[in-house]
Amino acid sequence: MNNEDLIFDTRNPNRKAEVSVVLVFNSSNYHIDIKSVLESIEGQTLKSLEIIIYDNGSNTYRLKSLRSYLSRSRQFGGGALLLNFISQRTFSQISSMTLKYATAQYILFLDDNIFLYPRCIGSLLSALKNSNASFTHCYIEIFGASRGIFNAYPWNDQSLMVGEPAEKFVLIKKAILEKSRNYSEDCLKSENYQFWSKVNAIGGDGILVPEILMRCKINSNTKYRPIESQLERTISYEYF
C-alpha cells in the first residue's frame, strides 16, 4: 500500500457486517476522548458492525491508544480495521479508500468528535431499508463550546444552488458511493459541496430521521459554522 500503513485488522471474511462505520481521527483534535467515542459505537443496539478507523496524520501516542483499545475489544461483530495515513487525506480520498476496504452494503462516516446514542445506527438503517432513499441522516446535538442542533432539515437538492447541503455524517448505500465517485464537479467549490453534488447528479435522495441520535463536541477550533441562505437549508444551526 502507498502512503498508508495497515496497523490492525480483526475482520473475518466469512462474517459480513450490515454496516461499515468509518471513523476518522484527525491530527488537529488533540482533546478528543478516544475511549468515549469508540464506546458510543460499541454500545449500539445493532451489533452487526465493522469499524474502519483512519488515523489521519495524528501522533504516535494516539495510534498506540487506538490499537490497544481495538485489541481488547470484542464488541465489533464484524471486526475492526485500523489504518495510519502518513499524510492527511481529504474526505474524497477517504471515501475512495472506503470502497476498497468496506465489506458492508451500508456505510456510516463519522469524525472523531461525533458520539452516538445507542439506537443511532439501527434507526438510520431501518429508515433506509424501508424507503427508496440513497442515504439517511438525523438531528445532531451540539455540545461543548457551543450548544444547539444541526442537520435539522430534510434533504433539499436546491440548497446546492445557494450554499452547502447536509454534513457528511450520514448512513449511505455503498452502491451510491461507488456510482458518485467518478462525477466531476467544479474544483473551486468546497469538498463537502462536491460530494453532495456527485450524489445529487446520480439521482441520490435522502431521508431525515427526526430524532437526536448523534452528539457533536465543539471546541473553539471546530470548523462547523451556521450557513445562511434564502432557501430552506439542509444544514442548520439553531443555538439555545
N, C-alpha and C positions, 0 to 999 in steps of 0.2 A: 504493500500500500504506500501511496505517496502522501507525504505531509500529514499523516495521521498514524497513530500507534494504537493497535488493538491491545487494551490492557487486561480486559476481563470479559469472559463470555461463558455463561452457565446455561445458555439456551439449549433445549433438546429439540432436534429437528423433527422428532416424532410427536411432539406436543405443540399444536398450533394454538396461539393465543387469539382471542377475539379482538383485542385492541393492543396496538403498539403505542406506548406512552413515550414520547420523545422529550427529554428534559435537557435543556441547555444551561450549563453553568458558565457564566461569563466572568472574565477576569476582573471586571470593574466592581462586581458586587462582593466586597470583602466581608460584609457583616451578615450575610445570609446564614441562617441556621440550617446546615445541610441535613442534619438528622430529622428536623421537623418537616422539611419539605418532602423527604423520602417517606417518612411515616404517614403523611397525608395521602400518599399514593398507595402505600401498603394497606392502609385502613379502608380501602374501597370495598363496598359490598360486592361488586363484580370482581371476581378473583382471577378470571382468565385473562391476565395481562402479561405482556413482556415490557420491560423498561429498557430503553436505549438512551444512554447518557453520553452527551458530548461535552467534554471538558474543554471549553473554548479559550485556550491560552491562559489558564489560571496557574496558580503556584503549585509547587511540589507537595506542600502540606495538604492542600485541598484534594489533590489527586490521591494521595495516600489515604485520606479520610474516606473518600468515596469508595475506594477499593476495599478498605477494611469493613465498611458498613455492608456492602454488597456481598462480601464473602461470608458474613454472619447471617444474612437474611435468607429466609426460606419462604417468604410470603409472596414473591412474584411467581405465580403459577407457570407463566411462560418463560421464565428465566430473565436474566439481566445481561446487558452488554455495555461495556464502558470503553469509550474511545477518547484519546487525548489528541487534540489538534496542536500542532507545533505553532501555528499562527491562527489568529482569529478568523472565523468564517462568517459569511453573510447568511441570512436566512435562506436565500435561494440556493446557496451551496449546501446548506444543511438539509433542505428538503430533497435535493437531488440525491444526497448520500443516504437519506432515509429510505428512498425507494430501493436502494441496494441492500439495506440491512433489515428492514421491517418485514416480518412474516405475516402479520395480521392484515385483514382487509379494511380495517378502520385505524386511523392514526390521530392521536391527540398530541399537539405541540404545546409545550409549556416552557416558560422561563423559570429561573431559579428563585424568583420572588412570588411565585404562584402556589397557593395552598388549596387543597381540595377538601370539600366536605365529603363524608363517606358515600353519599348517594350520587356523587357527581357523574362519574363515568357511566355507571349503569343507567342513569336517567337520560344522559345525552345519547347513549347507544340505542336505548328503547325508542326515543323520539325519532332517531334517524332511520331505524329499521321499519318503523310504522309510517313512513312518509316517502315521498318521491324526491326528497331533498338530497343535495350533494354533501352538505355539512350541517352541523348543528352547534349552537352556542348558547350561553346562559348569561344571566346577570353576574357581574363580578364586583364584589365589595372591596373598596379601597380602605386600607388602614395604615397606620404609621405616621408619616409626616403630614399626610392629608387624609381626609375621610370622604367617602362618597360611593357612588355606584357608576360603573361604566359597562359597555356592551349592552345598553339598556333599550335599544331599538331593534326591530326586526331588520333582516337583510333588505337593502334597498339599492339596486344597482344604479339608480340615478345619482347616488351620492358620489359615484366615481367621477361625475362631471364637475363637482364643486369642491371636492376635498377627499379626505381619507375615508375609506369604508371601515369595516369591522377590524378589530385586532385579530391576530393570528391564533389566539387561544381557542381553537375550535376543534371539534371532532369531525374529521373529514374522511371521505372514502378514498382509499388508496388509488382506485381507478381514476378518480378525478384528478388527483395529484399527478398521476402518470400522463394523463391527457393534456394537462395545462403546462407542463414543463417546457414545451417547445414553442410556446407562443411568444412572439417578440413584441415588446412594449417600449414606449418612449423611455430612454435611459435617463432622461432628465427628471423623471418622476421618482418619488421615494420607492424604496424596495417594497414596503407594505402595499402601496398603490399598485405596483407592477404585479404583485402576487394575486391580488383580487381582480385585477383586470384580466389576468390569464384565466382565472376561474370563471369570470363572467363571460369571457369570449367563447367558451365552450358550452355555455348554457347552464353553468352551475348555479344552484339556488340554495338558500339556507333557511333553516327553521330555528326560531328562538324558543328555548325552554324558559318560561318566565319565572325562574327561581334563582335565588342567590346560591350557587353551587361551588363557587370559587372565591378565594380571597387573594388580593394583590397587595403586597407590602411595599409602600412607597417611602423612599428617602429623598433627601434634597437633590440628589443627582439623577433621579429617575426621569426618563425622557417622556413619559406619558403626559400629555397636556390636553386641555379642552380644545375642541375643534368647533368653530362656529360656521354655520352656513345658512343660506336662505331656505334650503330644502330640509326635509326631515332627515336627521342624521342617523347613520347606522351605529356610530360610536358616540357616546355621550357621557359627560361627567356631570353629575349632579351632586354638589357639595352640601353637606349639612353639618 
